[in-house]
Amino acid sequence: MTVTMNVSLPEPLKAFVDEQVRRGAYGSTSDYVRQLIRDDREKAAGRALQTLIAEGLASGPSTPVDAAYWRNKRKQHGL
């Protein structure tokens, strides 16, 4: 499903986008904006992953987790 979104740009930015389309880098202004959003979403996911990795590394030494570990956890919680 696609929806329409209106975006206001100052003239210099619109001229830049129009030039990108004119050069053939993008098929339309919409293609350009969609790609910017995809790129930004990918960067945000990368930043989130980096944060999770840093948190994991800062959390201290790891504990091996195997079947016995889970059996003990279930037993501790009456499962």
MODELLER restraints for C-alpha pairs under 7 A, 6 or more apart:
rsr = mdl.restraints
at = mdl.atoms
rsr.add(forms.Gaussian(group=physical.xy_distance, feature=features.Distance(at['CA:17:A'], at['CA:29:A']), mean=6.65, stdev=0.5))
rsr.add(forms.Gaussian(group=physical.xy_distance, feature=features.Distance(at['CA:18:A'], at['CA:29:A']), mean=6.98, stdev=0.5))
rsr.add(forms.Gaussian(group=physical.xy_distance, feature=features.Distance(at['CA:20:A'], at['CA:26:A']), mean=6.51, stdev=0.5))
rsr.add(forms.Gaussian(group=physical.xy_distance, feature=features.Distance(at['CA:21:A'], at['CA:27:A']), mean=6.00, stdev=0.5))
rsr.add(forms.Gaussian(group=physical.xy_distance, feature=features.Distance(at['CA:21:A'], at['CA:28:A']), mean=5.73, stdev=0.5))
rsr.add(forms.Gaussian(group=physical.xy_distance, feature=features.Distance(at['CA:21:A'], at['CA:29:A']), mean=6.53, stdev=0.5))
rsr.add(forms.Gaussian(group=physical.xy_distance, feature=features.Distance(at['CA:26:A'], at['CA:32:A']), mean=5.74, stdev=0.5))
